[in-house]
C-alpha cells in the first residue's frame, strides 16, 4: 500500500533543499508548483478559464500567461486570489492524482506549498512541514527574489503562518541550520517512515 507524504511550509522555508535530499535518494517526487504552471500553459483549459475571469489582458503577445501581471492582480485583491484558487486548485489536484497513479512505490512525496490553505491535508497519509523562523524566511525571500522588505512581508503574510502549520504536522524539518543538519533530519524522517512498513 503506497503512502502519500505531503511536504509543505511557507514561502522560502527551504522546501527545495528538502526536496533535493529526497530526490537524491531516489524517491518519487511530485511538485504541485510545476503542475500549477502546466495547467495554465498555452491552449489549456486552465488558461481559457483564467482569461474568462481576468480577461485577455493577462496574456502576453505570444498568447502565454503573463504571470507577473496576474500575480500583481491577485496579491492586491483577496477576491481575485480566491477566484484564481477556485479555478486552479481542482485542475492541480486532478493532475496530481494522475501523476501519483504512474508510480508503484511504497512512498510518494508531493510538494504542496499551500496544503493547509486549500484543505488537502486529509488526502495524505503524512504531512511534513518545512520550517524556518520568520526572520530567516524574510531574509531568504528578499535575497532569493531580489525584493524589498515590504513586498516580501506581504507575500509571507498571504499564507497561513508556518508556525501554525507546524502544530498540525506529523513531522517537522527545521531548515534554519546548515545543509548537513537538513540531510540528517530527512534521513531520520525517512527511516521512521520505513519502520512503519
N, C-alpha and C positions, 0 to 999 in steps of 0.2 A: 504494500500500500504506500503510494507516494505521499510524502509530507510536503506541504507547501509552506515555505517560510517567507514572510514579508519583511523587507528591510525598509525602514522609514526614518524620518528625522527632519529637522528644519533645514532650510537652505544653508549651504556652506558649513554643515556639521561634520563632513568627512565621509559621506556615503560612497564617493568614488574610490577613496582609499580602501574602505572595507570591501567594496565590490571587486577591486583589483585582487585582493588576497583570496577571495572566494573563487574567482575565475582562474587564478593561477593554480589552484588545487583541483581544477577540472570539473567543478560543479556547474550544472546548467544554471544560467543566469538570464533573467528577462528584465529589461529596463523599460518601465512604462513611460518614461520621458521620451524615449526613442519611438515608442508606439504612438505617443501623442503627436509626434511630428509626422509619422507615416499616415495617420488617419486624416490629415489635412493637406496632403500633397496635391499637386495639380491634378484636376479631374476626379478627385474623390468625392464621395457623398458628404463627407465631413466638411470639406471646403465649400461645397454648394450650400450646406446648411448655415455655415458662418456668414456667407455672403447674403443669404436670405435674412439673417438677423442684423448684420452690421453694414450692409450694402457693399458694393464693389470698390469702395474707397479703401478697403483693407487689402486690396490686391496691388501687386507691383505691375509694371507694364507687361511683364512676361506672363502674367496670369497666376503667378505664385503668390502665396500668402506673405504679406508684409508683417512679419512677426513683431517687429519693433513698434509699429503703429498700433497693432492690436493690443500689445502689452500696455502701451501708454493709455489706451482707452479703458481697458478693464481694471488697471491699477488705480484709476482715479474715479471709478464709478462701481459701487458694490452690486448694483442690479445687472450691469453689463458682465461683471465677473460671474455672477450667478447664472446668467443666460449662457455664457461661454461654457461653464462647467456642465450645465444640463445638456448641452449639445454634445460635448466631447466625451464625458465620462462613460456613457453607455457604449460608445464606439470603442473606447480604450479597453473597457472590461471585456467586450466580446473578442477583440483581437488578442488580449492577454490569455483568455481561456483557450483560444485557438492555438496559440504558441505553446501553452502548457501541454496540450494534447500530443504534441510532437515528441515529447520526452517520455522515457520509461525508466526513470531513475528514482532511487529511494528519497532523494531530496531535490526540490526545485526551488531556487531563490528568485523572488520577484521584488524588484525595487519599486516602491510606490511612495514617492515623496509626500503626497497628500492623503495617505491612507486613512487617517482619522477624520480629516476634513470631509472626505467623500463617503465615509462609513463602510469601508470594505474590510475592516479588520476581521469580521466573522467568516470571511471567505478563506482565511488562512489557518493553518494548524498552530503556527507560532509567529509571534511578531518580535523582531529585533529592532530596537530603537538606537540609532546612531546619535550620540550626544556630544556636544561641546558647549561650554559655558557661553552665555550671551556675548560677553566681551570678545571672546575668541571668534565666535560666529560672525560678529560685526566686522572685526578686523579682516578676517579671511574674505568676506564678501566684498568689502571695499577694494581689497588688493586684487582679488581674482577678476572682478568685473569692472575694475577701474571706475568705481562710482563714489559719489560723495556720501558723507555720513547720513544725511537726511534721507536720501533715496534708499540707501541700504537698510536703514531702520524701518522705513515704510514696507520694504519687501519682506523683512523678517516678521513684522507685526501683522502682515496679511495672512500669516499661518498661525495655527494653534502653537503656543509656546512649547518648545522642545521639552521643557521640564514637565509639562502636563502629559506629554506622550510617554515620558519615562515611567511615570506612575502606572500606566496601563500595559507596559511592555512585559513580554515573557523573558527578555534578555536585553541588557544594555551594553553597547560597545562605546567606551569613552575614548574619543579621539583627541583629547587635548594634549596628550603626551606624544612621544616620538612614534615613528612608524613601526618600530620593533614591538612596542607595547601593544599597538593595534593588532599586529600579526599574532601576538600571544593570545590576546583576548578572542580573536576569531578562531584560533586553533582550539582553545578551551571550549568555545561555544559549539564548534563542530564535533568535538569529542563527546560533549554532553548529548548532542543530537544522536550520534551513533550509538551511544549507550542505551538510548530509548528503543532502539530497534529490537 
